[in-house]
Structure formats: C-alpha cells, structure tokens
C-alpha cells in the first residue's frame, strides 16, 4: 500500500507526486487517460503525423515553482528562454500601411527601469498615451489587495481615464493573453498580479520560456521516466469511479474497473467541475464543494498551420489589434530546418485566448481569417501555399478570474483530514497558470508531509522585489 494516492496526472498531480517522491513518500499516481499532462497535452495530427500541442504553453521568469519543478525533474533543458519579445504593431499614419515589429527587451537596469526603453519603443502608442499608461501601471501596482479582489478591471481602467487606444493596444493585449478573459471579467487583483510579478517587481520576471519539444514528450516521456525512477507507481488508463469514505475520511479509491486501492493520504488533482463526481452526494452541498460550480471557465483556441515555406524567421510574435494574438514558429522552436519541400512543411501555431466567439464559428472561417492576418503582416505568407490546417478549442482551458472569484477557491486541505485538493483553481495566490497548478501540488504535498511528521517547506519563494520598485511603490 502506498503512503499517498494522487488522482489526476495534470500538472497539479504531477507536482504533488514529484514533491512527495523527493520527501521519501511512496506514491501511486492514477490517470484515467493513456498519457500524463492533463490540459498540457499533445495529440498526433493524422495528416502530418506530427505531435501537436493542444495549446502553446508559456512560462515566465516569475514562475519560480514551475521552474523548480522543471529543474528537479530534468525538464528545464527542454525549454528555451526568450530574452526578446516581438510585438507586431498595427499600421499607423506614421508607419504607413505595412505593420512593423517592435522589439521588447530589457536593459541592464534594476526593475522597473529595465523595461522603460521597451515600453518607449511601442511605436503604436503616442508619447501622451505612454505617459498615461505609466501612471496607470503605478496606480495598479499601488492598488490595495482587499479592494482589488472585488473590482472589475474594465471599470478600474475607466476610473483611471486610460485612453481607448491604450486599453485596446496594451492592457487588452497583455491581459487577454495572460488570463484568457475580457477586461470586464477580470478582477483588478488578477491584473495586478500579471503586471507586478511579470513586469515591475524583478528584472527577470518578464522573460518567457517556451518548450522546444511537444508537451507529450515532456510529461508522458521524460517526466514519467523520472517518476518511475524515484519510486512513483504511474498507472495510466486507471480512471477513478469514486472515493470511498469512512467516518469523514477517505478509506480508499474505487476504480472504474472495480479495483479498490487504499492509502494513508489522498490528493484529488482534477478540474474543479469534476470534484463532486468523486464524492458521495451528501458532500456536494457542504463547503467548499458547494461553491465550485460557481467558478466559471474560459476557452482558448489554437490554430495549427503548415505552409510549404517559411513565412517569417521570427520565433514568435504578439499580434496587436487582431483576432490572432500570438504566433509561434514551431518548426524553428523544435529545431527543424525550414525547407520549401512538401515533405518538410513549416509549422506555425496561432493562439486565440478568450475564444468564446471563436468557438461558435466554423473552423474554416476562423482559419481563413487567421491566414489572412498573417498575409497582411508577412509578405512571405502571401506567396506561401497552405498545405494543411486545423483548429483545436479547449473549452474549459482556465477558470475565469472574475471579481470575487478568489473567495470560491478552496485551500488544499479539504474538510476530510486525509484528502488534499490540488489544481490551479485552488488557493495559490496565482491565476490559472502552470505556475498556479504546480504551486497547488507543492502546497498539497507540504500538508501531507507535515501530517507524516516532517516539517518541510516545498513551496519556492517568489523572485525578490528590486529595491527601486519597493521605493517607487512606496
């Protein structure tokens, strides 16, 4: 019998398993699907034979726990660090009809001055707009936490008199990508988290890390090998039917196959909308389980395109003022040579967050609009032949960081003494991100290790806030 059974092989369950294995606890990890990774997954495209990710996953420098998780398990080598972002500005009177690229990179100065020049290079904002934006960033960073949790960010921007152009070309661009929600469905607290931790607190917080291999190779390949080599029993295609309770404690899990497994402690690391399906009916109306259905979700769409030639040498691009939000040059990211032969198509992925409207449209219509936008940005795309395309929509990709939503998020310790909850939707101090998922897994593991008689801190500290930022924010 294992010390701990972890239910769910997404990032939260994986982080719990890794942390517990490091602490010398025996773990059995149960996953209903034939692979690990949860929403961070890949599938084989039948037309090309390639493994493609359901959505491009991005980590930032401020994601200290996710980076620790990758470092411990040896996954860090499969991530490439980007020290420069490329914002494709929409056409303006001063720049002419052709969109142009604004390079966003840091200077060797302490935060928040490290990105001052990068903000100044955003040519699609006027000097007056940049000054207004700077005032808005300072006001956001100084917003008091209690008020920020219940305030709508769209209303907050109106109160701060942020111009429509600044909202559309800056606040919207960053926050929709980070939180996958419209601005009127984002709390001020969630917006503050993105900008303070990502851009203002530490000079490395904004740096982007991208996987250089499909997600399936990371989690179902490399990570599975690490887990098994550290004594974790990984059982795929092992769906749990329910938790068997005795005297308000979990006694065992019953699998769909009829098998029953016992342990001392349990971690339920599944999406919030599935939690109650594992519990007896009597628990559905008890807190915190009775509030989970109030946590709303948002979809993310990814458009996968294979051209007969390269359309750009950029590794990625943020597309401002368009349906397409991020473009990722996957052929370049994965080290494939860009060739014009049909046998070596050039693969690009375009991400559309907050994709409710997109999810209601036909694939062909959305793909046509995305391709049209790429042709408007890069002349090479106009002469390229689109060999193959598809769109994937993750309908419940993230929970929505609505004002007041933090009050619906439970802590990891459930009302049952030997059951922990894990997932980015639990109380982590972060919105729905890979960092939030890993933090939840570490916090759940911390609770278990403490119960087993060992005081150990598994959660990693945030990046330190620079002295200049501390002074600037008072």
Secondary structure, 3 states (H helix, E strand, C coil): CEEEEEECCEHHHHHHHHHHHHCCCCEEEECCCCCCECCCCEEECCCCCCEEECCCCEEECCCHHHHHHHHHHCCHHHEEEECEEEEEECCECCCECCCEEEEEECCCCCCCHHHHHHHHCCCCCCHHHHHHHHHHHHHHHCCCHHHHCCCEHHHHHHHCCCCHHHHHHHHHHHHHHHHCCCHHHCEHHHHHHHHHHHHHCCCCCCCEEEECCCHHHHHHHHHHHHHHHCCCEEECCCCEEEEEEECCEEEEEEECCCCEEEEEEEEECCCHHHHHHHCCHHHCCCCCHHHHHHCCEEEEEEEEEEECCCCCCCCEEEECCCCCCEEEEHHHHCCCCCCCCHHHCEEEEEEEECCHHHHCCCHHHHHHHHHHHHHHHCHHHHHCCEEEEEEEEEEEEEECCCCCHHHHCCCCECCCCCEEECCCCCCCCCCCCHHHHHHHHHHHHHHHHHHCCCCCCCCCCCCCCCHHHHHHCC
